[in-house]
Amino acid sequence: MTPDTTAPTLALLLVDLQNAYFEAPALAGVRESLIERANELVRAARAAGRPVVLVRTEHARDRSTWTINMRADGEGFAFRGTEQAAYVSTLERAGAIDVVKTRDDAFHGTRLREVLSGLGVSQLLIGGVSTHSCVAETAMAAFAHDYRVAIAGEAVASENGSLAAAMLDFLTEELRQPVLDHAASLRLLQGPLDAR
């Protein structure tokens, strides 16, 4: 697929803003504020003509998509067609591109890279849950695929604060992926389209 060179090079990528992930008490407590900040980012991206990509986890009941730790624990989740697998109802999804994954890394075994390539995207602003797992692994995979990445620091959350902080430090220091506050995230999305 040939990239469209007239397309915006920056996309907003939001990971796992689904009901299943907000069952953890630590995330349940920030659900409303996190979704509101995510929606503000979505609106800013739309207004600037930038793509919005929503990535969600979905598993099969027959264990065929389960991870090693899910199989070891004998527990699956976010089964296709269930309320757990659905996006949080207040998330603004109109016009967004939907990508389904089965691993923490949103690039692994998905169509994400093809979608981004088709849009001419070379930069990502990433938000979602959980910071220390799906967000961080997706950011690391994006680095491996040569995407420039920033983390929307006030639109991510985790049920493990110490791991989240360590992962954000790693992304910033080792991979040069800045963690932006909400105002900076909005400015990035609202900024001029460029071909960097």
N, C-alpha and C positions, 0 to 999 in steps of 0.2 A: 504494500500500500504506500503510495507517495504522499508525504506530508503536505498539507495545505499551508503554504508559506504565508498566507494572509490571515491565518487563524491566530488568536491570542496565544502567546507562549506560556502563560501562567494559568494553571487550573487550581481550583479549590478541590481538595480530596478529603472527604469526611468518612471516617472508618467506624463501623459497628455501632451506630447510634440506633440500636435495636432494644426491644424490651428485655431480652435475655440478660443483657449486660448491666442493666440497672436493677437487677434483683439483689445484687450485693449491697448491703446496707451503706457502705461508704459511697457507692455511686448513686444509690437511690436518693441520698440526701442532697446531691448536687444536680440531679437530673434536670429540674426545671431551669436553673440558671445556665447550665451547660447547653441545653437545647436552644435557649434564647440567644446565647452568644453565637452558636452555630448558625441559627437563622439570620442573624445580623450579617454574618459572613456570606451566607448564601445570597442575601439581598444585594450586598455590595458587589459580589461577583456577577450577578445577573445584570445589575445596572451598568457595569463596565464591559459587558459582553464577553465575560470569561466563562469557560466551562465549569460546571459543578459535577463532580463524580462522587457518587455515594457507593461505598463498598459495604457489603453485609456478609455475615457468616451464615451458612445454611448447611445442615447436615442431613444425611439419610438415616432412617431408623435401622437399616440393615447393617450398620457399622462400616459400610464400605468407604465412607468419607471420614471416619473418625481418626483422630490423631493417636499417637502412641499412648499418651497419658490418659486419654479418654477410654481407650480400650483396656488399659491396665486398671482403671477405676471402675470399669463397667458402667459408665455414665455418659450418655450423649446429651446434647442440648440443641436448641435452635433448629428443630426439625422442620423441614420444608412444609410450608402451609400452616404452621402454628402461630399463635400469638407471640410466642417467644422469638420467633424468627422475624417478625414484622418490625419495621422501623417504628420508633416512637411516634405516636400519632400526631404530635404537634410539630414534628420536623417538616420544614417546607421543602417538598420534594419535586414540585412541578418543574418540568424541563430538565431535571437532573438525569444523568446517565447512571444506570444501575449496574453494578458489577458484583457477582456472587463469588465468594471464596470459601475454602474449607480449612485454611491454615492461617496463622497469625500474619504472615507475609502476604499482602494483597496482590502481589505479582505472581506468586507461586500457583501454577496450574490455572490461571485465570486469563481473561481477555484484556486485562488492564493495560498492558504495554501496547497492544494493538490499538486500543481506544485512544490512548494518549498520543501515539504516533500519528494516527489518523487526524487528530485535532491540531497537530503541529506543536504539541506541548513539550517544553523543555524545562519548565519550572513548576514546582508544586508547593502549595501551602497546605499543610496537613493538620487536621484536627480529629478528635474522636476519642474513643476508649478502646482498650485501656492503654495508658501512656507507656507503661513498662513492657507491654507485650505487642499487641497488634499495631499500635501507632509506631513504636520504635522499630519493630521488624520491617514494617512497610517503608519507613524512612531509610533504614539501612539498605533495603533492596533497591530503593530508588537511587541511592548513591551508587550502588553497583551497576545500575543501568544508565549512569551519567546524567541523572536529573539533578538540577539545583533545587534544594529543598529548604523551606523554612517551616518551623512548627508554630502553629497558632497556640501559644502558651496558655491562654485563658479559655481555649475551646478544647482542651484535653483534660482528662481526669483518669484517676487510677484508684484501685482499692488497696494498692501497696505503695504508700508514699515514699518510702526509702528507695525502693527499686525504681520508681518513676523518676525521682531526683537524680539517681545515678545514671539512668539511661539518657536523660536530657543533657546531663553534663557530658556524657560520651558523645552524643550526637553533635553537640556544640563544639567541643574541644577537638575531637578526632575527625569528624566528618564535615566540620564547618557548616553545620546546619543551625542557624540562629533560632533561638526561642523568642518569639515576638510577643509583646503584650497586645491587648485587644486593639488599641488605637493603631499600633504599628501594623497589625494584621489587616485592618481595614484600609489603611493607607496603601499597603502593598497591592491589595486587590483593586483599589480605585486609581492607582497610578497609571501612567501612560503605557500603552501596549508597546512592547519592544521585541527585538529579535535576538536578544542575548542567548 
